[in-house]
Amino acid sequence: VVAVAAQPAEALVTLRLYDCNVEYDMWETNWTPEWKDWCCKNRQRGCPSTTTTTETSTTVTTTTRTTTKVITTTEDPKVAVEHCSKQCVFDAANATCAAR
């Protein structure tokens, strides 16, 4: 005959300090800070909301290009003299360009 000592069975017991269903609809105002903390850690209820802030920035670059076009004309001196001798009316006065 072999004698075997009986060992007590270990029972897994979770100690329930707070009932996380009681007044859950008003947990933010009715629960104590300890109650909220316990329920959040052990039952994932009554946890404070978390927020995330994201900043963005935008850079706008503007490039301006200016183009200048120079046109040079050369007239024949004979033609220029002819234009200066033509009669025209300007400010109610009739005269040649050369006379003005």
GROMACS elastic network, one bead per residue, 0.5 to 0.9 nm:
[ bonds ]
;  ai    aj funct       b0    kb
    7    10     6  0.88774   500
   16    19     6  0.72233   500
   17    35     6  0.82373   500
   17    38     6  0.78030   500
   17    39     6  0.89533   500
   18    21     6  0.88783   500
   18    22     6  0.86955   500
   18    35     6  0.63200   500
   18    38     6  0.73159   500
   18    39     6  0.70650   500
   19    22     6  0.57612   500
   19    35     6  0.86357   500
   19    39     6  0.78921   500
   20    23     6  0.79692   500
   20    24     6  0.66925   500
   20    27     6  0.87660   500
   20    35     6  0.80899   500
   20    36     6  0.84192   500
   20    38     6  0.87077   500
   20    39     6  0.56866   500
   20    40     6  0.87720   500
   20    43     6  0.72051   500
   20    45     6  0.67250   500
   20    46     6  0.78018   500
   21    24     6  0.52858   500
   21    25     6  0.86179   500
   21    45     6  0.85416   500
   22    25     6  0.83185   500
   22    27     6  0.83430   500
   23    26     6  0.55243   500
   23    27     6  0.59180   500
   23    30     6  0.70700   500
   23    31     6  0.79198   500
   24    28     6  0.83487   500
   24    30     6  0.85538   500
   24    31     6  0.85314   500
   24    45     6  0.82961   500
   24    46     6  0.75244   500
   25    28     6  0.84012   500
   26    29     6  0.58434   500
   26    30     6  0.59099   500
   26    31     6  0.79086   500
   27    30     6  0.51743   500
   27    31     6  0.51586   500
   27    32     6  0.86064   500
   27    36     6  0.75501   500
   27    46     6  0.63065   500
   28    31     6  0.62983   500
   28    32     6  0.85847   500
   28    36     6  0.80186   500
   28    46     6  0.72531   500
   28    48     6  0.84564   500
   29    32     6  0.80618   500
   31    34     6  0.79772   500
   31    35     6  0.57341   500
   31    36     6  0.61016   500
   31    46     6  0.87275   500
   32    35     6  0.50677   500
   32    36     6  0.62512   500
   32    37     6  0.85886   500
   33    36     6  0.51439   500
   33    37     6  0.61181   500
   33    38     6  0.86458   500
   34    37     6  0.50421   500
   34    38     6  0.61032   500
   34    39     6  0.85613   500
   35    38     6  0.52407   500
   35    39     6  0.61173   500
   35    40     6  0.84349   500
   35    46     6  0.86266   500
   36    39     6  0.53159   500
   36    40     6  0.59688   500
   36    41     6  0.85427   500
   36    45     6  0.77988   500
   36    46     6  0.54740   500
   36    47     6  0.67474   500
   36    48     6  0.85177   500
   37    40     6  0.52048   500
   37    41     6  0.61557   500
   37    42     6  0.85081   500
   37    46     6  0.77353   500
   37    47     6  0.73439   500
   38    41     6  0.52709   500
   38    42     6  0.58940   500
   38    43     6  0.77918   500
   38    44     6  0.88770   500
   38    45     6  0.89308   500
   38    46     6  0.89025   500
   39    42     6  0.52303   500
   39    43     6  0.50296   500
   39    44     6  0.61113   500
   39    45     6  0.54077   500
   39    46     6  0.61875   500
   39    47     6  0.76191   500
   40    43     6  0.56743   500
   40    46     6  0.53838   500
   40    48     6  0.82894   500
   41    44     6  0.58320   500
   41    45     6  0.80098   500
   41    47     6  0.80949   500
   42    45     6  0.80970   500
   43    46     6  0.85572   500
   44    47     6  0.65255   500
   46    49     6  0.89370   500
   47    50     6  0.88662   500
   74    77     6  0.88861   500
   75    78     6  0.82886   500
   75    79     6  0.67955   500
   75    80     6  0.65295   500
   76    79     6  0.53744   500
   76    80     6  0.64471   500
   76    81     6  0.89170   500
   77    80     6  0.50376   500
   77    81     6  0.62834   500
   77    82     6  0.87150   500
   78    81     6  0.52594   500
   78    82     6  0.63805   500
   78    83     6  0.89013   500
   79    82     6  0.50483   500
   79    83     6  0.63662   500
   79    84     6  0.87668   500
   80    83     6  0.52251   500
   80    84     6  0.63770   500
   80    85     6  0.88847   500
   81    84     6  0.51088   500
   81    85     6  0.64152   500
   81    98     6  0.84484   500
   82    85     6  0.52580   500
   82    86     6  0.66717   500
   83    86     6  0.54516   500
   83    87     6  0.88624   500
   83    96     6  0.85499   500
   83    97     6  0.73604   500
   83    98     6  0.85794   500
   84    87     6  0.82905   500
   84    96     6  0.61623   500
   84    99     6  0.81814   500
   85    95     6  0.88749   500
   85    96     6  0.53368   500
   85    97     6  0.63133   500
   85    98     6  0.61803   500
   85    99     6  0.83481   500
   86    95     6  0.81115   500
   86    96     6  0.53110   500
   86    97     6  0.67817   500
   86    98     6  0.85102   500
   87    94     6  0.66252   500
   87    95     6  0.53324   500
   87    97     6  0.71769   500
   88    93     6  0.81285   500
   88    94     6  0.55967   500
   88    95     6  0.57455   500
   88    96     6  0.60468   500
   88    97     6  0.75182   500
   89    92     6  0.60366   500
   89    93     6  0.53576   500
   89    95     6  0.65063   500
   89    96     6  0.84866   500
   90    93     6  0.52859   500
   90    94     6  0.65186   500
   90    95     6  0.78937   500
   91    94     6  0.84266   500
   95    98     6  0.82371   500
   95    99     6  0.63135   500
   95   100     6  0.70014   500
   96    99     6  0.52156   500
   96   100     6  0.66504   500
   97   100     6  0.53476   500
